[in-house]
Amino acid sequence: MKRKEFLISSALGSVALGTGQLAIPEMGPKTSHQGQTRKILIAGGGFGEAFIRYMALLTGKAKPRLCYLPTASADSDSGTIRWFQSCAPLDVVPFVQGSFISSYRMEQSWDEVFLSMDGIVVSGGNTLNQQAIWRAQGIDEALRKAWDRGIVLGGASAGSLCWFEEGTTDSRPKELTKVECLGFLKGSHSPHYDAEGERRPAYQRLIASGEMKPGYACDNNAGIYFEDNEVGRVVRTREGANVYYVSLVGGRIVEKVLEADMIG
């Protein structure tokens, strides 16, 4: 893995729903077996400068090492450029780790790369392909070790969906479908809840039918900071962007809006 220079960036120029009281379950252990608080910061879409700044704060480091993992976008150059542009105003040390690699050009193991970081941001893209590549390469296991050590994980879209047990994906032809992911966070997830017209009805349909567990839906520019499997804070970078806990109560879908703080 090679650190890219900031010079790269400088060279490129609804249905009727219940709104009553709803208990959101606490799921999973409070801390890892190593005693570290496990941290994940997600957004429904738009993991830009404000979310990266918040991730940097969550690391507790003065100048954290943050790694971008663009597997889902097939190691897209444009995504890498945006990453360095977003990091440029921040007091962070940015890295990029591709997944389409060669033994001749990568001298560290996945563990050596990811466990040396303070935070890891996963790109958007094709979640199904991302999961297959991670499992084939053993990246999934390295990411779990990073999570257990308290390294902050995060991302938007495929980069938010990947941490849950399951969720809705556009990774297959024709229609949104269910995808099974890493399962660090229990339950399900839908990103792009307000930005893509099929997301809300598809997510509700899958939960209502019992095909999918209840879970968290995030509008673009809204997200959740999890400590282990508990919601630590709900955040947004745009007024009107919301996070919902979606479940089946008394035979009907209920969306509970979770109060969000503005970050910038």
Buried (B, 14 or more C-beta within 10 A) or exposed (E): BEEBEEEBBEEEEEEEBBEEEBEBEEEBEEBBEEEBEBBBBBBBBBBBBBBBBBBBEBBEBEEBBBBBBBBBBBBBEEBBBBBBBBBBEBEBBBBBBBBEEEEEEBEEEBBEBBEBBBBBBBBBBBBBBBBEBBEEBEBBBBBBBBBBBBBBBBBBBBBBBBBBBBBBBBBEEEEBBBBEBBBBBBBBBBBBBBBBEEBBEBBBBBBBEEEBBBBBBBBBBBBBBBBBBEBBBBBBBBEEBBBBBBBBEEEEBBBBEBEBEEBE
